[in-house]
Amino acid sequence: MVLKGILEGIGDVQVIEAEDGLKAWEILDGGLLPGLCFLDINMPRMNGLELLKRIRGDKRMAGLKVCFCSAVRDRQIIVQAAAFQPDYYILKPFSRNTIQAQVQKARGVMSQTQSLDPAEVVCTRLGIDMDSYLAMVGCLLEELTKLVTKIPTLLTQMDIAGATLALDGARSAAQTLGAHSIFNLADSLTRLVKSSGAGAGYGHDSKDEMNAHLPQWLACSTDQLFQIMQDMRGELRNIEHLATTASRSHKEAKANSESNRSRVQSEMDALTRFLTEVFQRGKLLATAKNVRSKSLNVPIKASFLGEQSAETRGSLTRKTSFSMAVLDDETAKAIEECRSITDLVKLLSFPLEGGARWIPEASIRLLESELACRNDQGVMLLRQAIGDNFEVFMRKKEELIRDNLLQMFPQASGQNKELEKRLQEILAEIRARFQPALDGELTTHPLFSPLDIGDLTNAADSARWAAPYSLLYRAARLFRDAATDRSFGRVFRFSTFDQQGFLHAMDVFGDRMAYEPDSERAQRELQQLEEIAASQVNFREKCYRVWRLLRGDSVAGASPETAPPPPQASPSANPANPVPPA
């Protein structure tokens, strides 16, 4: 905090913070090239020595100025730090003047090779607007990207004329846009190429003599050519960063110029489109009673055993039912676990308002794979229990069931005709339940149907946002529970998919917690989710707040009127391959 305050007090300094060493590396690896990087030595997840080692080993970051700012005074560690060539080493506690001096040194180096004139200066000089400027910078970046791969190829092919022509175009474009470093590098490279004498045959009496000289020149100039091309790649990244910053600032300025009402409408339209697209990438999931596979335990009517199915006395009602276990208890329990899919339905789908369940397409694949495995396992257990011949098994069961009926219903001894009738009904029911299972159809298969969440515009009733809120809230809880519950992974021990595959399939919103779990942050956000659920705002506002939490924004007192807009989903977004939020 002290260092940040000093840097911001210098003026014209943009401070970018990283919470630890690994996060700092991710920022640098993503393309940011700051003018000066302050590192501590003792940092979480990746210490300063390891971070500087990576920086110095990456050619993209050649020339990046690094200053250690640490309380470490251990001679051995300081020697280790020196091995990675930091530009400065400041011991804590430091003074404001010391920090300012290092910034001024870094600025002095940067000013000598300014990557790109400020956008406002170029726009004024050329008499263009910002949109035109950004388009021109985009063309320059495109040309430079081609150039850094094209030039080495042309030189390898000894096409000196082609290389010179390509460099002339880059020099002209760089000069127009004030890309001084690129202009100087292209100019140096042009002079080096022309020094080969191949541009106009200088110093050679014949074309053959000139061509014979080129390989020798190229061999002698390789190191210099390579260094210039490396510098040019570095400047290309600098310009990309500057262009990105200018583009972002331009977009922010345009957004701020719009009215508050249109901004809010744009935010909610983006969220509406995103939710609509998400729901299209999944199905409603149901296990209707008429398509469920039947239990292998056979229900027996109470009347079969001389009992009333229901007896009422006053306000009390007693219901009586019986069932027949055809298989032994252990086998029956194992097969029943294969037959039922209630646990899978709850695990692989999200509950929506009103009792419906919604399952992502990626989770459907996991469900179908697990169902096939369970079905095969259950059928195998059943066939092992029955043996090679189902009819032999049934004849044995017929005698056993007859004896059981006589024991449960002694009066049946005097009513043999009625007993045989009931016995045959029971046997027929056993066949009806066992035969499909023996044929390979044991496990219940769910039903899938599309879901249309309907109108989510401002004109729609807030109740229409209930289903989207259910999905947002449950999805957010899932990944935060996974990050905080140590026993979360136990459920996957005997599944065909692991915890990582499950979370990957269930991530329909690109939740950062899915690919960057943090237990402390997850705990805080679980509390925020509870506060959102308990709040008295409508479902539409709750959706907005949960969405902001998923994107990593603060949600305290959030409302569309004061918060930044959620990113807009791409129609081609793949829920099975979430993209980290910007």
GIWO-V415200 format. One record per residue. RES is the residue in one letter. SS is DSSP state (a for helix, b for strand, c for the rest). PHI is phi in degrees with one decimal (NA if undefined). OMEGA is omega in whole degrees, -180 to 180 (* if undefined). Layout:
BEGIN
res: <RES,RES>
ss: <SS,SS>
phi: <PHI,PHI>
omega: <OMEGA,OMEGA>
END
This chain:
BEGIN
res: <M,V,L,K,G,I,L,E,G,I,G,D,V,Q,V,I,E,A,E,D,G,L,K,A,W,E,I,L,D,G,G,L,L,P,G,L,C,F,L,D,I,N,M,P,R,M,N,G,L,E,L,L,K,R,I,R,G,D,K,R,M,A,G,L,K,V,C,F,C,S,A,V,R,D,R,Q,I,I,V,Q,A,A,A,F,Q,P,D,Y,Y,I,L,K,P,F,S,R,N,T,I,Q,A,Q,V,Q,K,A,R,G,V,M,S,Q,T,Q,S,L,D,P,A,E,V,V,C,T,R,L,G,I,D,M,D,S,Y,L,A,M,V,G,C,L,L,E,E,L,T,K,L,V,T,K,I,P,T,L,L,T,Q,M,D,I,A,G,A,T,L,A,L,D,G,A,R,S,A,A,Q,T,L,G,A,H,S,I,F,N,L,A,D,S,L,T,R,L,V,K,S,S,G,A,G,A,G,Y,G,H,D,S,K,D,E,M,N,A,H,L,P,Q,W,L,A,C,S,T,D,Q,L,F,Q,I,M,Q,D,M,R,G,E,L,R,N,I,E,H,L,A,T,T,A,S,R,S,H,K,E,A,K,A,N,S,E,S,N,R,S,R,V,Q,S,E,M,D,A,L,T,R,F,L,T,E,V,F,Q,R,G,K,L,L,A,T,A,K,N,V,R,S,K,S,L,N,V,P,I,K,A,S,F,L,G,E,Q,S,A,E,T,R,G,S,L,T,R,K,T,S,F,S,M,A,V,L,D,D,E,T,A,K,A,I,E,E,C,R,S,I,T,D,L,V,K,L,L,S,F,P,L,E,G,G,A,R,W,I,P,E,A,S,I,R,L,L,E,S,E,L,A,C,R,N,D,Q,G,V,M,L,L,R,Q,A,I,G,D,N,F,E,V,F,M,R,K,K,E,E,L,I,R,D,N,L,L,Q,M,F,P,Q,A,S,G,Q,N,K,E,L,E,K,R,L,Q,E,I,L,A,E,I,R,A,R,F,Q,P,A,L,D,G,E,L,T,T,H,P,L,F,S,P,L,D,I,G,D,L,T,N,A,A,D,S,A,R,W,A,A,P,Y,S,L,L,Y,R,A,A,R,L,F,R,D,A,A,T,D,R,S,F,G,R,V,F,R,F,S,T,F,D,Q,Q,G,F,L,H,A,M,D,V,F,G,D,R,M,A,Y,E,P,D,S,E,R,A,Q,R,E,L,Q,Q,L,E,E,I,A,A,S,Q,V,N,F,R,E,K,C,Y,R,V,W,R,L,L,R,G,D,S,V,A,G,A,S,P,E,T,A,P,P,P,P,Q,A,S,P,S,A,N,P,A,N,P,V,P,P,A>
ss: <c,a,a,a,a,a,a,a,a,a,c,c,c,c,c,c,c,c,c,c,a,a,a,a,a,a,a,a,a,c,c,c,c,c,c,c,b,b,b,c,c,c,c,c,c,c,c,a,a,a,a,a,a,a,a,a,c,c,a,a,a,c,c,c,c,b,b,b,b,b,c,c,c,c,a,a,a,a,a,a,a,a,a,c,c,c,c,b,b,b,b,c,c,c,c,a,a,a,a,a,a,a,a,a,a,a,a,a,a,a,a,a,c,c,c,c,c,c,a,a,a,a,a,a,a,a,c,c,c,a,a,a,a,a,a,a,a,a,a,a,a,a,a,a,a,a,a,a,a,a,a,a,a,a,a,a,c,c,c,a,a,a,a,a,a,a,a,a,a,a,a,a,a,a,a,a,a,c,c,a,a,a,a,a,a,a,a,a,a,a,a,a,a,a,c,c,c,c,c,c,c,c,c,c,c,c,a,a,a,a,a,a,a,a,a,a,a,a,a,a,a,a,a,a,a,a,a,a,a,a,a,a,a,a,a,a,a,a,a,a,a,a,a,a,a,a,a,a,a,a,a,a,a,a,a,a,a,c,c,a,a,a,a,a,a,a,a,a,a,a,a,a,a,a,a,a,a,a,a,a,c,b,b,b,b,b,c,c,a,a,a,c,c,c,c,c,b,b,b,b,c,a,a,a,a,c,c,c,c,b,b,b,b,c,c,b,b,b,b,c,c,b,b,b,b,c,c,c,a,a,a,a,a,a,a,a,a,a,a,c,c,a,a,a,a,a,a,a,c,b,b,c,c,c,c,c,b,b,b,b,a,a,a,a,a,a,a,a,a,a,a,a,a,a,a,a,a,a,a,a,a,a,a,a,a,a,c,c,c,a,a,a,a,a,a,a,a,a,a,a,a,a,a,a,a,a,a,a,c,a,a,a,a,a,c,a,a,a,a,a,a,a,a,a,a,a,a,a,a,a,a,a,a,a,a,a,a,a,c,c,c,c,c,c,c,c,b,b,b,c,c,c,c,c,c,c,c,c,c,c,c,a,a,a,a,a,a,a,a,a,a,a,a,a,a,a,a,a,a,a,a,a,a,a,c,c,c,a,a,a,a,a,c,c,c,c,c,c,a,a,a,a,a,a,a,a,c,c,c,c,c,a,a,a,a,c,c,c,a,a,a,a,a,a,a,a,a,a,a,a,a,a,a,a,c,c,c,c,a,a,a,a,a,a,a,a,a,a,a,a,a,c,c,c,c,c,c,c,c,c,c,c,c,c,c,c,c,c,c,c,c,c,c,c,c,c,c,c,c,c,c,c>
phi: <NA,-64.3,-62.4,-61.4,-61.7,-65.2,-64.9,-68.0,-76.8,-69.8,97.3,55.4,-126.6,-96.4,-101.9,-115.3,-102.1,-127.3,-73.3,-161.1,-63.8,-65.8,-63.8,-61.5,-64.0,-61.4,-66.9,-67.1,-64.3,-75.9,119.8,-74.2,-123.0,-74.1,-72.6,-152.5,-120.1,-92.3,-123.1,-89.6,-89.0,-90.8,-136.2,-66.3,67.1,-152.5,-77.4,-66.3,-65.0,-64.7,-64.4,-66.8,-60.3,-66.1,-61.3,-69.8,-89.0,-108.8,-63.2,-63.7,-107.0,-58.0,90.2,-67.2,-80.3,-127.4,-123.4,-76.2,-132.6,-143.7,-88.9,-69.0,-118.5,-65.2,-59.6,-62.7,-68.5,-64.8,-64.5,-61.2,-63.3,-63.6,-64.9,-95.7,59.2,-70.7,-78.5,-143.8,-140.8,-112.3,-89.3,-80.0,-76.0,-107.7,-105.6,-60.3,-63.6,-63.6,-65.8,-60.9,-64.4,-67.7,-65.2,-65.5,-61.9,-63.6,-64.7,-62.7,-68.2,-65.6,-66.8,-71.2,-131.7,-65.2,-70.8,-156.2,-59.2,-54.6,-57.8,-63.2,-64.4,-66.1,-61.1,-66.5,-65.4,-92.5,68.8,-123.7,-91.9,-66.2,-61.6,-65.5,-60.7,-63.1,-65.3,-67.1,-63.6,-61.1,-64.9,-61.8,-61.2,-63.4,-66.3,-68.4,-60.6,-67.7,-64.0,-68.7,-99.6,-78.7,-60.3,-57.6,-65.6,-64.2,-68.7,-62.4,-84.1,62.4,-90.1,-67.2,-64.3,-65.2,-65.0,-63.9,-63.2,-63.8,-69.1,-60.1,-64.6,-65.8,-61.5,-64.3,-66.2,-64.8,-65.6,-61.8,-93.8,73.6,-86.8,-62.8,-63.7,-63.2,-59.6,-65.3,-66.2,-63.5,-66.1,-64.2,-67.1,-63.0,-63.7,-65.2,-64.8,-67.7,-67.7,-69.4,80.7,-82.5,-60.3,-135.8,75.9,-62.8,80.4,-129.9,-82.9,-145.8,-65.0,-63.2,-63.0,-64.7,-64.7,-70.0,-76.5,-59.0,-57.8,-65.2,-62.8,-64.0,-64.1,-74.0,-102.0,-58.1,-60.5,-66.5,-61.3,-61.9,-64.8,-64.1,-66.1,-62.1,-61.7,-66.5,-63.6,-62.5,-67.4,-60.5,-67.0,-59.9,-65.7,-58.5,-63.1,-62.8,-65.4,-63.3,-62.5,-63.5,-64.7,-64.1,-62.1,-64.4,-64.8,-63.8,-63.9,-66.7,-65.6,-67.9,-79.6,-77.8,-71.9,-61.0,-66.4,-67.6,-65.4,-62.5,-63.1,-63.2,-60.1,-71.8,-62.9,-64.4,-64.7,-61.8,-62.1,-63.5,-63.2,-60.6,-66.8,-62.2,-66.3,-72.9,-99.4,-163.2,-137.7,-73.4,-117.9,-145.5,-125.2,-60.1,-59.3,-76.0,-117.4,-70.0,-70.3,-78.5,-64.4,-82.0,-81.0,-91.1,-72.0,-118.4,-62.7,-60.2,-65.5,-60.5,-110.6,72.6,-112.6,-85.2,-67.9,-148.8,-132.0,-117.5,-133.8,64.8,-92.5,-102.7,-129.3,-111.5,-108.4,-120.7,-144.0,-131.4,-142.3,-113.8,-87.1,-77.1,-104.6,-66.1,-58.8,-65.4,-66.8,-60.8,-65.7,-63.6,-69.3,-64.3,-64.4,-75.5,-74.6,-80.9,-123.2,-58.2,-64.7,-69.6,-60.3,-67.7,-73.9,-100.1,-135.3,-109.5,-75.4,-109.2,-58.1,100.5,97.6,-74.8,-126.4,-121.3,-124.9,-67.6,-59.3,-64.0,-75.0,-59.9,-64.3,-64.5,-62.4,-64.5,-64.5,-67.8,-63.5,-62.0,-65.7,-63.5,-61.9,-62.4,-67.3,-64.7,-62.6,-63.4,-61.9,-66.5,-66.6,-65.2,-71.3,-82.6,96.2,-76.4,-128.1,-67.5,-67.5,-62.3,-59.5,-67.6,-65.1,-65.7,-67.0,-60.9,-65.2,-65.2,-67.4,-60.6,-63.6,-63.4,-63.8,-64.0,-72.2,-79.9,-139.3,-56.3,-61.8,-64.5,-61.4,-94.1,-129.6,-58.2,-64.1,-68.3,-62.4,-64.2,-63.0,-68.3,-60.7,-66.7,-65.0,-66.3,-62.4,-63.2,-67.4,-61.5,-60.5,-62.8,-86.8,-82.1,-62.6,-60.2,-65.1,-65.7,-80.6,104.3,-115.7,-108.1,-79.7,-62.0,-106.8,-75.5,-108.4,-118.8,-147.4,-68.9,-122.6,-107.9,-78.6,77.5,-76.6,-117.4,-75.3,-60.5,-75.4,-75.2,-65.7,-58.9,-61.9,-66.4,-85.0,-64.7,-65.4,-57.8,-63.5,-57.1,-66.3,-58.9,-65.6,-66.1,-65.1,-64.3,-64.8,-55.4,-74.6,-78.8,-65.0,-62.7,-81.1,-113.8,-94.9,-66.6,-93.3,-59.3,-77.6,-64.2,-65.2,-96.7,-61.7,-116.9,-98.4,-78.3,-127.9,-99.6,-62.1,-63.6,-64.2,-63.8,-64.3,-61.5,-73.4,-86.6,-81.8,-96.6,-116.3,62.9,-68.6,-61.2,-68.7,-73.4,-115.4,-139.9,-65.1,-142.5,-64.0,-66.7,-64.8,-61.4,-63.6,-63.1,-74.5,-62.2,-64.7,-63.8,-63.4,-62.5,-66.0,-64.1,-63.1,-84.8,-68.1,-92.7,-75.1,-77.1,-61.5,-62.1,-67.5,-63.7,-57.2,-62.3,-69.4,-64.7,-61.3,-64.5,-62.6,-62.4,-85.3,92.6,-88.5,-68.6,-116.3,-64.9,62.5,-67.1,-158.2,-58.4,-75.5,-121.1,-107.5,-69.8,-74.2,-72.4,-61.7,-88.2,-74.7,-84.5,-58.8,-96.1,-59.2,-108.1,-63.4,-83.4,-131.6,-63.8,-105.9,-59.2,-67.4,-69.4>
omega: <179,-179,179,180,179,-177,180,179,180,-179,180,177,175,-177,177,-176,172,-174,178,-176,-178,178,178,179,180,179,180,180,178,174,180,178,-177,178,-179,-178,176,180,166,176,179,180,178,172,175,-178,-175,180,179,-180,-180,177,178,-179,-178,179,-178,-178,179,-174,178,179,179,-179,-177,179,173,178,-167,175,-178,179,-180,-174,-177,-180,179,176,177,179,-179,-179,-179,171,171,-180,-180,175,-178,178,173,-4,-177,178,178,-178,-180,180,-180,-179,180,178,180,176,-180,179,179,178,-178,-175,180,-178,-180,-174,-173,176,177,-176,-178,-180,-179,-180,179,-178,-177,-180,-179,176,-174,179,178,179,-179,178,180,177,177,177,178,179,179,180,-179,178,177,-174,-174,174,-176,-175,179,180,-180,180,177,179,-179,179,-176,-180,179,179,179,179,180,180,178,179,179,179,-178,-179,180,180,-179,-175,178,176,-169,-177,179,179,-179,180,179,179,179,-180,178,180,180,180,-179,179,177,-178,-176,-176,180,178,-178,174,-178,-178,-177,178,180,179,179,180,178,-179,-173,180,180,178,-178,180,-179,-173,-173,-177,-179,177,-179,-179,179,180,176,178,-179,177,178,179,176,179,177,-180,177,179,179,179,178,178,180,-180,180,180,180,180,179,180,179,-180,-179,-179,180,179,-179,-179,-179,178,180,-180,179,179,-176,175,179,179,179,179,-179,-179,179,180,179,-178,177,-180,177,-176,166,-176,180,172,-176,-176,-176,179,178,174,-175,176,178,169,-172,177,180,179,179,-179,177,-177,175,-180,173,180,178,178,-176,174,-177,-179,-179,177,177,179,-178,177,179,173,-178,176,-178,-179,177,-171,-177,180,-179,-180,-179,180,180,177,177,-175,-175,180,-178,-179,179,179,180,-176,-169,180,180,176,177,177,180,175,179,177,-178,-177,177,-180,-180,179,176,179,177,-180,-178,178,180,179,179,179,180,-179,-180,-179,-180,179,179,179,-179,-179,176,-179,-176,-177,-174,-173,-179,-178,177,177,-179,179,177,-180,-179,179,-179,-179,179,179,180,180,179,180,-179,-174,-175,-179,-177,-180,178,-179,-174,-179,179,179,-180,179,-180,179,-180,176,179,180,178,179,177,179,-178,-179,-175,-173,177,179,179,178,176,-180,-178,-173,178,176,-178,177,179,178,-180,180,174,-176,173,-173,176,179,-180,-178,-177,176,-178,-178,179,179,-178,-179,176,179,178,-178,179,-177,-178,179,179,180,-175,-175,177,172,180,-178,-175,-176,-177,-179,-175,-174,-177,-177,-176,-174,-176,-180,176,178,-179,-177,-179,178,178,-179,178,-178,-175,-179,-177,-176,-176,-176,-179,-180,-180,-177,178,-176,179,-172,-179,179,179,179,178,-176,173,177,178,178,177,179,177,-179,-177,-178,-176,-180,-178,-177,-180,179,178,176,-177,-178,178,180,178,177,179,-179,177,178,173,-178,-180,180,-176,172,-180,-177,-173,-173,177,-175,174,178,-179,-178,174,180,-178,-177,-179,-178,180,179,-175,178,-180,-180,179,*>
END
